[in-house]
């Protein structure tokens, strides 16, 4: 094999070395990916935060809400993943 083939083989094999099983959580015998629970937690936390801010009178600060709440949901989802599922 030439050096060119060795380099090509190495470039094709290296990205595969990071592959592993997806982390999952068993629920009633079925396995669900952990990111699914993080998204649900982020949505619930964003909703609760919106209710709290509305009751305190600060909901008007989060405008435009079409952009703010999806970003807030993503932030809370990623924070949940870091808090509970980081290895």
N, C-alpha and C positions, 0 to 999 in steps of 0.2 A: 504494500500500500504506500502510496506517496504521501508526502507531508500534507498536501492539499486535502486529501481524503481524510486524514487524521483530524485536521482542524475542522472540517465540515462535520465529521461524526461527533466531535466534542461539542460543537455549537448546537447540534441537534439533541444531544443527551443531557446537557447541563440544565435546560429549563425543566426537564422531567424529574430532576432530583428533588425539587421542592414539592412534588405532589404527595399528598397524604389523604387519609380518610377525612371526610367532612365531619366536624364535630356535630353530634346530634343528641337529642334528649328523648328518652323513651317516655311516651304518654299512652297509657292503656295498651301497651304492646306494639304501638306504632312509633317509629322514630321520626322526629321532626328536626330540621336544622335549627341551630341555636339563633341564627339571625332572624328567624321568623318570630321568635318570642321577643327579641329585642325590638323589632319593628312594632309589635303590638304594645309593648311597654312604652315605647316612645310616643305612640299615638295616644295612649291613655294619659301619660304624663303631660303631653301638650294640651290635651283637652282639660285636664284638671288645672293646669296653669292658666289657661284661658278663662275658665270659670272664676278662679281666684282673682285674676286681674280685673275681670269685669265687675266683680263685687266690690273691689277696692277702688274702682274708678280709673284704673290705669290701662284699660284695654285700648283706649284711643291712641296710646303711644305706639302700639304695634301696627303701624300702617306701612305699606299696603298688606292687608291680612292674607291676600292670595299668595304672596311671596313669603311672608313672615312665618306663618304656621307650618308650611312644609319644611322650611329650613329649621325651625324649632324642633319639629318631629325628627328630622335627620340628626340633629345635634343630640337630642335626648336618646335616640336609638343607639347611636355610636357610643355615647357615654355609658349607657346600660351595658353594652357589649364589653367595654373596657373594664367596667366595675365587676361584672360577674363571670365573664368568659375568657379573660386574658390569661394566657398560660404562664 
